[in-house]
Amino acid sequence: MPEKYEIVRKKVLTPDISSISVYEPLIAKKARAGQFVILRASPDGERIPLTVSSVSEELVTVVYQKVGDSTMTLDELNEGECLTDLVGPLGVPTPVEGVKRAAVVGGGLGCAIALPVAKALHDAGAKVDLIGGFRTKDLVILEDEMRAACDTLYICTDDGSYGYNGFTTGKLEELLKAGETYDRVYAIGPLVMMKFVCRLTKPYDLPTIVSMNPIMIDGTGMCGCCRVTVDGKVKFACVDGPDFDGHRIDFDETIARASTYKEFEQRRRAEHKCRLEGMTNG
């Protein structure tokens, strides 16, 4: 039997994105689509919130992108090694009850979060169109898994190297103009993508759920870092979300706050890479 928090499987999806499946039966039993976990890769490491991509009887799978020091440290762990901490499931599960026809829109890494949402809808009896957007063909992830979780999968690439040539919003607009009707749209990915999905669906009076993943520390609503403004009121993504009515989100404020630490993350990533190269050369 694996040790607690042991990485049982690790898979490289792209040069910057990987998935790990961690042994944690209790979380695996309780986690639902849209919920997340918080983990630490090392005793002195930062807490990293990651949405659960899938679960099996005993394993919790998360997908992460190497964007800063903490995720690069996480990526140094291999199969057979253990995380220091893993807590969850946290957050409110994505609402899927009563939906007969849905469009799920994922962008880049957000497709790893869109996947369990599409699967939950499909398992509940909804007909699901899943639209996955990527910059180019080489960055497409989880295609087989997404195809199995929906009725129709549309892959979009910005450069036209695979599937639909253009953004996810373009494909969604094409479907709506062709007469497709949905009970609800779910948008999961970069903030700008979710903003424009909501801008597209609002004239159709089409309910749109977005998954907000701002900076987060404790995951219990105490630190206030993950606050978002919804209908002029402050909400916390960790306990009130991460899903919210996209037509009520102040996206401009959220986008501005999200850019605060970009320069810091880039600097820490460069420093981390230098340390690794120094160890290799030594």
Secondary structure as UniProt FT lines:
FT   TURN            4..5
FT   STRAND          6..12
FT   STRAND          17..23
FT   HELIX           25..30
FT   TURN            33..34
FT   STRAND          36..40
FT   TURN            43..44
FT   STRAND          48..55
FT   STRAND          59..65
FT   HELIX           69..75
FT   TURN            79..80
FT   STRAND          85..90
FT   TURN            97..98
FT   STRAND          101..107
FT   HELIX           108..110
FT   HELIX           111..123
FT   TURN            124..125
FT   STRAND          127..134
FT   HELIX           137..139
FT   HELIX           143..148
FT   STRAND          152..157
FT   TURN            158..159
FT   STRAND          164..165
FT   HELIX           168..177
FT   TURN            178..179
FT   STRAND          184..188
FT   HELIX           191..201
FT   HELIX           202..204
FT   STRAND          208..211
FT   TURN            225..226
FT   STRAND          227..230
FT   TURN            231..232
FT   STRAND          233..236
FT   TURN            237..240
FT   STRAND          243..245
FT   HELIX           246..248
FT   HELIX           251..258
FT   TURN            259..261
FT   HELIX           262..281
//
